[in-house]
Amino acid sequence: MGALLQFTGDWGHALAAVLFAALGIFMLRRRDEAAESRLLAAALLLTSCWALYVSFGGVAKPLSGLGESIRNAGWLLLIFVMLRRGPAGRSGRIVAIGAVYAAVAGLLLLQTFTDLVWRQLSPASELHHALVAVSLVLRMMTAIGSLVLVHHIYTVWPSRDRVRVALLLGALAAMWTYDLCLYAIGYIAPGRASELYALRGLLMALVAPVIAIGLRKDIAGRLQLSRKLTFQSLSIVAVALYVIVLLAAALIIEMIAGPYARVVEIGAVFLMAVVALVFLPSARMRALWKVQVAKHFFQHRYDYRLEWMRFGETIGRPRDAASPLGERVAKAVADITDSPAAILLLRDEADNLAFETPWNWAGDLPDAALLPAADVASLEQSGWIVDVDGARADGARGSTAMRLPEWIAAEPRAWALVPLVHFGKLIGAILLARPLVDRRLDWEDFDMLRAAGRQAASYISEAQGQQALDDAQRFDEFNRRFAFIIHDVKNLVSQLSLLTRNAERHADNPDFRADMVLTLKESVGKMNDMLARLSQHNKGRAEEPRPMSLQAVAQIVARSRARQHPVNVTGHAPLAMGDPSRVEQILTHLVQNAIDASAPDQPVEIRLALEGECALVEIIDRGRGMTAEFIRRDLFKPFSSSKAGGFGVGAFEARSLAVAMAGRIDVESMPGVGSRFTLRLPLAPHTTVPDRQGKAA
C-alpha cells in the first residue's frame, strides 16, 4: 500500500471515528429512555471505537476483525429491537425472521472464533490460509444476511413512517454492501483489496452525516426520495456491479483457464461489453428499469408533482417552432404512462369523435377513424378510462359494455382510451399506444389519466373558445368594414341619383356627357376600392404614411361634389404625412355631412392652413349645427346619427382613419350657426414652415 493510500485510510477512519463519536454523544445527551435510542447510541459509539482502532493500527491488527464483529452485532441488535417493538413485532409475526437473526449471530460468533484461531497460526501453514479463506466467506455471509435483515425491516415498516427510518437503514445497507464487495474481492484477488480497505474509512465518514440527518425527525419528515435521483443512483450502482462482475469473471478465467486464459478472458470481456452496449441503452430496457425501480422503491407508481409539472410544461409553454396544441396535448398525456404514441380525437358536428391529429403514431389511419355518437354519449355519461384489452375481452364474451370500433379493436398498439371531459361535456378523447413494457391498467393509472384528461380538456376547450372568439372578431371586423362601405355606397347613390336627374335635362350637351362619363369612371373606381376593403386580406388599416399634397386631395373632393353642392377650396398648407386615399375618404365623409347639413344656397368651404407642426384641413358649413352634448356623446359613436336615414358611421370612420395616420379630428359647432371639422396631420419631414411674416424659417 502506497503512502498516499495509507494516509487516506488512516485519516478517513479517524474522521469516521470523530463523526460517529459525536453522534453517539448527541444521542446520550438527549436522555431518551427508549431502548432503541440507547442501543443506537451504543452502536454509534462501537462503530467509532472500531474506526479509531483501525486508524491507529490498520486492518492487520489482531483486534480489527473482532471490533468489526462487535460493530455489526451492535447494529443488528438495534434493528432487531426496532423490529420487535414495531408493528410486525406487536402482531407476533417475527418467528421466521428471528431465525435469520439467530443465524447471522451464529455467523458472527463463528467468524470471531475463526479470526482468533488463524492469527495464532504460522502464516506459512496451509491451515492458516484455509482459515483466512473461511473467515472471508463468513464475512461475506454476514454482510449478505445483514442486508436481508435491513431489507426486511424496511418492507414491514409502515409506509407512512418509512421516511423516518429510510436514511438510517440506507446508511447500514451502504456499509454492508461495501463490506460484501470488499471481502468478495479479497477472496478472489487478495492482493487487490488493500485499496478498498483504505477507502472504507471515507465511506464510513460519508455514512455518518446520512445517519445524522435521519436522526433529525423534523428534517427526515420533509425529505422526499427523488425518483430521478434514485433511478440514476441505482443505474450507477448497477453499472458498478456489472464492472465488478466483469473483473471477477476475468480473474476467475485467469486462475482456471491455464495457457488459454488471455484469449478466453478477452473473448468473455468483449462479449459482455457488446451485450451491455446493445441492451442497456435501449428504450425498452430503460422503461423496464424504471418500472422495476418504481415498483420496489416507491409506494406509488407516479411522482404526481413531477408528472404534473411535466404535463403543464409540455402543453402550456411551447418553445420555438412548437408543434400544434393537439399534438402537445396527446404527447403530454402519453408521457404520463410512457406510451410511445397517441391519437387525439375531437367531437364533430354529428357528435362523433373524429380523428384530429396523431403524435408519433406510425402508419396510415383508416378513413373511418371515429367513435360513433352512441358510444360518445355513453363515454360522456360515465367518464371512465377505457381499457382496450379489457374491452376486447368483454366483446369476445358478448358483454353489453361499450363496443370498440373496428379500427381500434383491430389495432394491436391500442392500449387505453382517455376521455376529455370539460364541465360534464365530452369534447374529445386520446387513444394511447401500448407502453414499451406492457402491463395492465390499474387504479393508479385510471386516477392519473382521469385527472390529466380533464386538464387536457380544459386546454382544448380554451383553445376552441379562443378560436371562436377570433372568428367572431373577424366577423365583427367584416361587419364594421361593411358598415363603412354601406355609408360610402349611400354617398355614391346620392351622387349617381343627382347625375340621373340631370341627365334627363342635359343629355344632349356634349360637355355634360363627358362629365357624366368621368363621374361614372370615378364611381366604378370607388366601388372597386370598396370591394377591396371588404376582402379578408385587407385589414382596414391605413397604408404607410408618406408626404402628400392636401391641396390636390381637397380639389378632387371638391370637384366630385361640385355637381351636388357648391364647395370652395381656400388657403394653403405644406406637405403632410398621410395616405392620400384615406385622406380622401375622410374629406369625402366630412364634406358630405356638411352638404347634408347646409341649405342649397350655402356653400361648403374646405380651408387649408398651418398651425405649429400640423397641416390643417377645415371643413366649414353654415348649416344646422350640433349641440355640445351631441358632439360629446354621440357624434363619433357608431350607428348614431342625427340625420333621417343616416347610418351614423361616417364621422366614426373618419376619426378612425385619422388616428391611424397619427392625426386627429377636432369639432366646433353651434346650433343654428354651423360647424367646423378640422383634420390635423403631421408635417412631412424637411418641410419649411413660414414664420408669421411669411418668410421661410
Buried (B, 14 or more C-beta within 10 A) or exposed (E): EEEEBEEBBBBBBBBBBBBBBBBBBEBBEEEEEEEBBBBBBBBBBBBBBBBBBBBEBBBEBEBBBBBBBBBBBBBBBBBBBBBBEBEBBEEEEBEEBEEBBEEBBEBBEBBBEBBEBBBEBEEEEEEBBEBBBBBBBBBBBBBBBBBEBBEBBBEBBEEEEBBBBBBBBBBBBBBBBBBBBBBBBBBBBEEEBBBBBBBBBBBBBBBBEBBBEBBEEEEBEEBEBEBEEBBEEBBEEEEEEBEBEBBBBBBBBBEEBEEEBEEBBEEBBEEBEEEBEEEBEEEEBBBEBBBEBBEEBBEEBBBEEEBBEBBEEBBEEEEEEEBEBBBBBBBBBBBBBBBBBBBBBBBBEEBBBBBBBBBBBEEEEEEEBBBBBEBBEBBBEBBBBBBBBBBBEBBEEEEEBBBBBEBBBEBEBBBBBBBBBBEEEBBBBBBBBBBBBEEEBEEEBBEBBBBBBBBBBBBBBEBBEEEEEEEEEEEEBBEBBBBBBEBBBBBBEBBBEBBEEBEEEBEEEEEBEEBBEEBEEBBEEBBEBBEEBEEEEEEBEBEEBEBBBBBEBBBBBBBBBEBBBBBEBEBEBBBBBBBBBBBBBBBBBBBBBBBBBBEEEBBBBBBBBBEEEBBBBBBBBBBBBBBEEBBEEBBBEBEBBBEEEBBBBBBBBBBBBBEBBEBEBEBBBEEEEBBBBBBBBBBBEEBEEEEEEEEEE
